[in-house]
Amino acid sequence: MAATSNEEQTLLPDIEEEAEGMEREMESEVDEEERMGVEQTEEDEDDEDTSEDERENEAEIQRLEEQLSINVFDYNCHVDLIKLLGQEGKLHRLRKARQKMSELFPLTEEIWLDWLKDEIRLTEDESDREKVYELFERAVKDYVCPEIWLEYVQYSIGGMGAEGGIQRVRSIFERALTLVGLHVTKGASIWEAYREFEIAILSTVQPPPGSVPSQEQQKLLTAQLERIHTLFRRQLAVPLMDMEGTYTEYSDWADDGVPETVTHQYRRALQQMGKCKPYEEALLVSEPPKLAEYQAYIDFEMKEGDPARVQIIFERALAENCLVPDLWIKYTTYLDRQLKIKDVVLSAHERAVRNCPWTMGLWKSYILALERHREDHTTVADVFEKALNAGFIQATDYVDIWQSYLDYLRRRVDFSKEGSRELDELRAAFTRSLDYLKQDVEERFSETGDLSCTIMQIWARIEALHCKNMQKARELWDSIMTKGNAKYANMWLEYYNLERSHGDATHCRKALHRAVQCTSDYPEHVCEVLLSFERVEGSLEDWDGAVQKTETKLNRLNEQRARVAEKEARQEGEKGEHRRKAKADKKPQKKCQKANRTRDKRKAEDEYEEEWGEDAELPSKRHKGDGDAAEDLMDTESGLFGRRPPPKRKNEPPGYRKNQQGETDAPRQTQDTSYEQRKDENSIFISNLPFNLEDPENKLRELFRSCGTIQQVRPVFTPKGVFRGYCYVQFEDRLGVPEALKLDRLDVNGRPMFVSPCVDKNKNPDFKVFKYNTLMEKHKIFISGLPYTCTTEQLEQLCKEQGTIKAIRLVTNRSGKPKGLAYVEYENEAQASQAVLKLDGTMLENFKLSVAISNPPSRKIEDKVVPSRVLGAAMPRQLQGARGKGRTQLSLLPRSLNRQSTPDAKAENGTGTDGVHGGTGTTNLPTQMKTLSNEDFARMLLKK
């Protein structure tokens, strides 16, 4: 028993320890299970968040794909779709989206590089490598980008082990040097990569140290060394950044030193680099898109006259300004006229229309270039069909592109061969063009764009001149006249000239008789042409008929004009009688008001004397001498500014005591500043302020405190102390003026505050404060029909889907209330055109919106005073002086010269009653006014 007890005592600690260990293990297992449960919960939550994000992204992808199915030319939609698919890692759909976009638009450098890197990672065998090579070839055709070429040559080096691999790498390097080797800032990377590649090959052909090379090895070694020398020499002849480092490297590498000819070429290139350096520095410090800096650089290179350098600077500018049509037009025009290399010219034209498909001029130039370089008819026709689907923004653009294509087809026709296939194609194209303008263009723009029927006129001339088919030409002209052109004299004269050249006298006579009957703008001229024709071609009966027809037409026309003149005179008389009556009705009111003002003035003077003393000098009675000239000018500007405070009035106007607060309660700082201390260049003019603005001086000081140190604020008051709603703010220097102008249209008590420079209109009469453009702005749209409650945020939400918005301006009246109009400025013309197509006719809060490209009407210019047209008005009318119309309205012109002209004299432009009147067979045609001599004036003065 004792032994058993001892064993138990011996085993007990072991059992206890084992139990404790099992307990600890159980606790650790529980902790592990709890931790794993927490982790599992977190993973589930992460999975839920991830799945939620995936669902949102998938919904957005589907929305973008649906939008592209509606409008495949939505550039921003393509970019957003590619970005989302890349984030989701959907490589198959991503490749398809990139492929679709590349067929419609040139891709940017970033999109191409991402695409190429994705395809390179998926390359497994040699067949895949060939597909990547094809993709690189497409990439380098869109833009001239050094980064893409560098990626291309590096990828090709990876395949140099294949058969012909080294030659392929060298070929790609040479093409890269041709296109981007002249790039001043990035071209050196291509040169260095090429050189390192050849040096690496040199190490493979060099024999081991201490061994004697064979004749074949020596030959390969010499050839390879010559390649490297040649690369150094070629690079040193090109102006590039860090040329000095390349020259130093060559000096160290060449055993025999740098040859004299290479040094000479290097110095010339260095000198050229010095000329280019200012332009490169300007590009370096400027902000994108750097269009002005590139334009200056292009002009410099064009003066230098090196076509290769002109081409590379154009390509650099277009890489950053690919949506600027004018830049493409300038580039393609230079290539057409100077370089004339087919592949280069046609490639530039193709890229131009892919970047700016909405620009008709680029398509027109492309068609001409294809014809100039003798491309086949199928290619030209395909390009023309693409142009029709490009989505021009004006109806006239479609007329112009059709004219260009029809001109091309006409030049293909050999008119000496009757019934040729080309002639049938030309006539079919003319017919199709008329149907296209009538149906497609008119449906979209509510007009054909060809109001003068130019295409039909060209067709008629071709039929008459080349095909000798006057019957078809007459049918075309009949159709032209039925489209609202019969009332225009120039259209009839154009038809008459065609009949005169290719028709006969009978049809000429018919055309002129119809013209006399239908013309309403210049009937006298048409009548004169008819009479001239009959003098040369007609018989006596033809002459008599022409005279009778023209007399009837002109008599009827004179009667119509007389009725119109009589009606206008009657209306003018009624207006004058109405004005005289209104003036007579206002006279008693004015007398009453004048009497009230006189009574109030006397009352105020009595109160002034009571408060300030009998000897006080009244403002209305002060005499101003020469020394008060500056003070007089000051008073005209600011009313009571700088004067003594006015006396108290019993009946003060509303807001008067608020505007004058502080003048009685606390001493006010003296602001009387002499006229010489006022500087317009340091001042701004503020208007449209509320008349009841409390303490305008301190209020405006607070508003403009952040703009600069304010020297003085000059609010303008009426003589009764009421604030006029405008004032002047003068800063200590000119730096505060630009900052202050930024506060223009700031809301002050519910009204937009107008801030403009302070300019003396007497010295600068042509100065205009209006700061918005009045010409067509193709990157900006004009929206009308907006609800008055529409806000900037609502408008931004509506328009941002069409592109990047730079600015939004809601048009308001002077009180700040909206007019239902707005201007939205986009980043480029393409986005604005897209916005017009998508937003025009849409509804916003039950209001139908009208959207168009911004093209404000031209601002009206005041008509200049012209001399009077009545007899005796040889001198121009007297203009009003600086102080307006004087009180005395006495005429200093003799009565003999100041008599009123009769209706006949007015009809004859002031020639009196003895105008030229023809007998039988003549017409009353207008004659010019007879010039009066000094004797004629003397006889009129001495008459009676």
Secondary structure, DSSP 8 states (H G I E B T S, - for coil): -HHHHHHHHHHHHHHHHHHHHHHHHHHHHHHHHHHHHHHHHHHHHHHHHHHHHHHHHHHHHHHHHHHHHH-TT-HHHHHHHHHHHHHHT-HHHHHHHHHHHHHHS---HHHHHHHHHHHHHT--SHHHHHHHHHHHHHHHHH---HHHHHHHHHHHHTTTTSTTHHHHHHHHHHHHHHHHTT-TTTHHHHHHHHHHHHHHHHHHHS--TT----HHHHHHHHHHHHHHHHHHHHHHTS--TTHHHHHHHHHHH-TT---HHHHHHHHHHHHHHHHHHHHHHHHHHS-TT-HHHHHHHHHHHHHHT-HHHHHHHHHHHHHH-TT-HHHHHHHHHHIIIII--HHHHHHHHHHHHHH-TT-HHHHHHHHHHHHHTT--HHHHHHHHHHHHTS--SSHHHHHHHHHHHHHHHHHH--TTSTT-HHHHHHHHHHHHHHHHIIIIIHHHHSS-S-TT-HHHHHHHHHHHHTS--HHHHHHHHHHHIIIIITT-HHHHHHHHHHHHHHS-HHHHHHHHHHHHHH--SSHHHHHHHHHHHHHHH--HHHHHHHHHHHHHHHHHHHHHHHHHHHHHHHHHHHHHHHHHHHHHHHHHHHHHHHHHHHHHHHHHHHHHHHHH-TT---GGG----GGGHHHHHHHHHHTTTTS------SS--TTHHHHTTTTTTS--------GGG--GGGEEEEE---TT-SSHHHHHHHHHGGGS-EEEEEEEE-TTS-EEEEEEEEESSTTHHHHHHTTTTEEETTEEEEEEE---TTT-TT-----S--S-EEEEEEEES--TT--HHHHHHHHGGGS-EEEEEEEE-TTS-EEEEEEEEESSHHHHHHHHHHHTT-EETTEE-EEEEE---------------STT--S-----BTTBS-S-----S-TTTS----HHHHHTTS--S------TT------------HHHHHHHHT--
